[in-house]
Amino acid sequence: MTWVKICGMTSLEDALTAVEAGADAVGFVFYEKSPRNITVEAAREIVEKLPERVEKIGVFVGQSAEQVSSISERAELSAVQVYPSSGDGPGSLTDFVQNVQCRMFVAMPGQRVTSEESFGFFFSEEFLRRTSAVFLDSGNSQHPGGTGTAFDWDNAAQPVSAMSRTIPVVIAGGLTPQNVGAAIRTLKPWGVDVASGVETRPGKKDPEKMRAFVKAVRAAERSA
C-alpha cells in the first residue's frame, strides 16, 4: 500500500480527521516562515492524543541537527523530515544525518532528480543507512514546501524509478485528490505527502478533501 502523509497540522481536530480518513502519518511544520508553523507545545498536545500506529513527523528547514533533535524529543515525534540548507554539500549532510537520532526523511526539490549531482549527493552509504525515504517536493530555497505546485512528473519518471531501487521515494508538492492518482501511476512512489491540496486555507484542513485524497490513493493502487 502507498504510504500517505497529511502535513501541516495545527489542530487536534484536523489531525484526528486525517487519521480517521486513513493517513499513515501526520506532519507538523517547525519553520517560522510557514503559515502552517506550530509551536513545540501545541504539537506535543496533539501528538499525545493520536494513536500510536500513526507516525508523527516534524518538518524542519535549515535547522541544526541539535535543534531538530531537541524539538523532536520535546514534541514526542516519531520521525523528522528535513529540508537541508541550499548550500549543504555531501559532507555536511552526512554529518547531519549522523547526529539526528530518530527516524529521518530528507526532502529535495523534485526537479533535481534529473541532475547528476543529486545521485551522488543522496546515495552515500551513510545516507542510505540513516535515511528512511527521500521526499521529492516542488519547493526551492525560498519556499521549501507547501507551494501548491507540482514538479514535472513525466520528466522525473525515469530518475525516480532508478532512485526507488535504492531508497523509498515520497512524492510531494501540488498533490490534490484530483491528481494524486496520476502521480502514482506516473511515478509509482512508495508514498505521497499532501498539505495545501486538502486545505480550506493554510493550516486549516478540509475533512472531505482529506477523505477524498486517501480514497483516490487507494483507487490508484487498485487500477495499477
C-alpha positions as CSV (number, residue, x, y, z in Angstrom):
1,M,0.0,0.0,0.0
2,T,1.1,3.5,-0.7
3,W,2.1,5.4,2.4
4,V,0.1,8.6,2.9
5,K,1.2,11.6,4.9
6,I,-1.0,14.7,5.5
7,C,1.1,17.6,6.6
8,G,0.8,21.0,8.2
9,M,-1.4,20.0,11.2
10,T,-2.3,22.9,13.5
11,S,-5.2,21.4,15.4
12,L,-6.2,18.2,17.1
13,E,-9.5,18.1,15.2
14,D,-7.7,18.1,11.8
15,A,-5.1,15.5,12.9
16,L,-7.8,13.1,14.2
17,T,-9.8,13.5,11.0
18,A,-6.7,12.7,8.9
19,V,-6.2,9.6,11.0
20,E,-9.8,8.6,10.5
21,A,-9.5,9.2,6.8
22,G,-6.7,6.6,6.6
23,A,-3.5,8.6,6.8
24,D,-0.4,6.7,7.8
25,A,1.4,9.9,9.1
26,V,0.6,13.5,10.0
27,G,3.1,16.3,9.8
28,F,3.9,19.3,12.0
29,V,5.9,22.2,10.5
30,F,8.5,23.8,12.7
31,Y,9.5,26.5,10.2
32,E,8.7,30.1,11.4
33,K,8.1,31.4,7.8
34,S,5.5,28.8,7.1
35,P,1.8,29.7,7.5
36,R,1.5,26.2,9.0
37,N,4.1,26.8,11.7
38,I,3.3,25.3,15.0
39,T,4.9,25.6,18.5
40,V,6.5,22.6,20.2
41,E,4.0,22.7,23.0
42,A,1.0,22.8,20.7
43,A,2.4,19.9,18.6
44,R,3.0,17.8,21.7
45,E,-0.5,18.3,22.9
46,I,-1.8,16.9,19.6
47,V,0.7,14.1,19.4
48,E,-0.2,12.8,22.9
49,K,-3.8,12.3,21.7
50,L,-3.1,10.4,18.5
51,P,-2.9,6.6,18.0
52,E,0.5,5.1,18.4
53,R,0.3,3.5,15.0
54,V,0.3,6.9,13.2
55,E,3.6,8.4,12.5
56,K,4.1,12.0,13.9
57,I,6.6,13.8,11.7
58,G,8.2,17.1,12.3
59,V,9.2,19.2,9.3
60,F,12.4,21.3,9.6
61,V,14.0,23.7,7.2
62,G,17.7,24.7,7.7
63,Q,17.8,23.9,11.4
64,S,20.9,22.3,13.0
65,A,20.9,18.6,14.0
66,E,20.9,19.7,17.6
67,Q,17.8,21.9,17.1
68,V,16.0,19.1,15.2
69,S,16.8,16.5,17.9
70,S,15.7,18.8,20.7
71,I,12.4,19.7,19.2
72,S,11.6,16.1,18.1
73,E,12.2,14.9,21.6
74,R,10.2,17.7,23.3
75,A,7.3,17.3,20.9
76,E,7.4,13.5,21.2
77,L,7.7,13.0,17.4
78,S,8.3,9.6,15.9
79,A,10.3,10.9,12.9
80,V,11.6,14.1,11.2
81,Q,11.5,15.4,7.7
82,V,14.4,17.7,6.9
83,Y,14.9,20.3,4.1
84,P,18.7,20.8,4.1
85,S,20.0,24.3,3.6
86,S,20.6,25.1,-0.1
87,G,24.4,25.3,0.5
88,D,24.7,22.0,2.2
89,G,27.1,19.7,0.5
90,P,27.5,15.9,0.8
91,G,29.9,16.1,3.8
92,S,27.7,18.4,5.8
93,L,24.6,16.4,5.1
94,T,26.3,13.1,6.1
95,D,27.3,14.8,9.4
96,F,23.7,16.0,9.9
97,V,22.1,12.5,9.5
98,Q,24.7,11.0,11.8
99,N,23.6,13.5,14.6
100,V,19.8,13.2,14.4
101,Q,18.9,10.1,16.5
102,C,15.4,9.3,15.2
103,R,13.7,8.1,12.1
104,M,14.6,10.5,9.3
105,F,13.3,11.6,5.9
106,V,15.2,14.0,3.7
107,A,13.5,16.3,1.2
108,M,14.9,17.7,-2.0
109,P,13.4,19.6,-5.0
110,G,11.8,17.2,-7.4
111,Q,13.4,19.0,-10.4
112,R,16.9,18.0,-9.1
113,V,16.4,14.3,-9.7
114,T,17.3,14.7,-13.4
115,S,20.7,16.2,-12.5
116,E,23.8,14.0,-11.9
117,E,24.7,15.8,-8.7
118,S,21.5,14.6,-6.9
119,F,22.5,11.0,-7.3
120,G,26.0,11.3,-5.7
121,F,24.5,13.6,-3.1
122,F,21.9,11.2,-1.8
123,F,23.3,7.7,-2.3
124,S,26.3,7.6,0.1
125,E,26.3,4.5,2.3
126,E,25.8,6.6,5.5
127,F,22.9,8.5,4.0
128,L,21.1,5.3,3.0
129,R,21.8,3.7,6.4
130,R,20.2,6.7,8.3
131,T,17.5,7.8,5.9
132,S,14.1,6.1,5.7
133,A,13.0,7.8,2.5
134,V,13.6,10.8,0.2
135,F,10.8,13.3,-0.3
136,L,10.7,14.9,-3.8
137,D,8.9,18.3,-3.4
138,S,8.3,21.2,-5.7
139,G,9.9,23.8,-3.4
140,N,13.1,25.9,-3.6
141,S,15.4,27.6,-1.1
142,Q,12.8,30.4,-0.6
143,H,9.8,28.2,-0.4
144,P,10.9,24.7,0.7
145,G,7.4,23.1,0.6
146,G,3.7,23.8,0.7
147,T,3.8,25.7,-2.6
148,G,0.7,24.0,-4.1
149,T,2.5,23.4,-7.4
150,A,3.8,20.1,-8.8
151,F,7.2,19.4,-10.4
152,D,7.5,17.8,-13.9
153,W,6.3,14.2,-13.1
154,D,6.8,12.9,-16.7
155,N,10.4,14.2,-16.9
156,A,11.2,12.8,-13.4
157,A,9.6,9.3,-14.0
158,Q,12.8,7.5,-15.1
159,P,15.1,9.0,-12.4
160,V,12.5,8.3,-9.8
161,S,12.3,4.7,-10.9
162,A,16.1,4.4,-10.6
163,M,16.1,6.1,-7.2
164,S,13.3,3.9,-5.9
165,R,15.5,0.8,-6.4
166,T,17.8,2.1,-3.7
167,I,15.7,4.1,-1.3
168,P,11.9,4.7,-0.9
169,V,10.6,7.8,-2.6
170,V,7.7,10.0,-1.4
171,I,6.1,12.5,-3.9
172,A,5.0,15.9,-2.6
173,G,4.2,19.3,-4.0
174,G,0.9,20.2,-5.7
175,L,-0.9,17.0,-4.9
176,T,-4.7,17.0,-4.7
177,P,-7.5,14.4,-4.6
178,Q,-7.9,15.1,-8.4
179,N,-4.3,14.5,-9.5
180,V,-2.7,12.1,-6.9
181,G,-3.8,9.1,-8.9
182,A,-1.9,10.4,-12.0
183,A,1.2,11.0,-9.8
184,I,1.0,7.4,-8.5
185,R,0.6,5.9,-12.0
186,T,3.4,8.0,-13.4
187,L,6.0,7.8,-10.7
188,K,5.0,4.7,-8.7
189,P,6.3,6.1,-5.4
190,W,6.5,4.4,-2.0
191,G,4.5,7.3,-0.6
192,V,2.7,10.6,-1.1
193,D,2.6,13.8,1.0
194,V,-0.1,16.5,0.8
195,A,-0.7,19.8,2.6
196,S,-2.3,22.6,0.6
197,G,-4.2,20.2,-1.6
198,V,-6.5,19.3,1.3
199,E,-6.9,22.7,2.9
200,T,-9.5,25.4,3.1
201,R,-6.7,27.8,3.9
202,P,-3.1,27.4,5.0
203,G,-3.1,25.4,8.2
204,K,-6.8,24.5,8.2
205,K,-7.7,21.2,6.7
206,D,-10.9,20.3,4.8
207,P,-12.2,17.0,6.1
208,E,-13.9,16.0,2.8
209,K,-10.7,16.7,0.8
210,M,-8.6,14.6,3.2
211,R,-11.0,11.7,2.8
212,A,-11.1,12.2,-0.9
213,F,-7.3,12.2,-1.1
214,V,-6.8,8.9,0.7
215,K,-9.7,7.4,-1.3
216,A,-8.0,8.5,-4.6
217,V,-4.7,7.0,-3.5
218,R,-6.4,3.6,-2.8
219,A,-8.3,3.7,-6.1
220,A,-5.0,4.4,-8.0
221,E,-3.4,1.3,-6.3
222,R,-6.3,-0.9,-7.4
223,S,-6.0,0.3,-11.0
224,A,-2.2,-0.1,-11.2
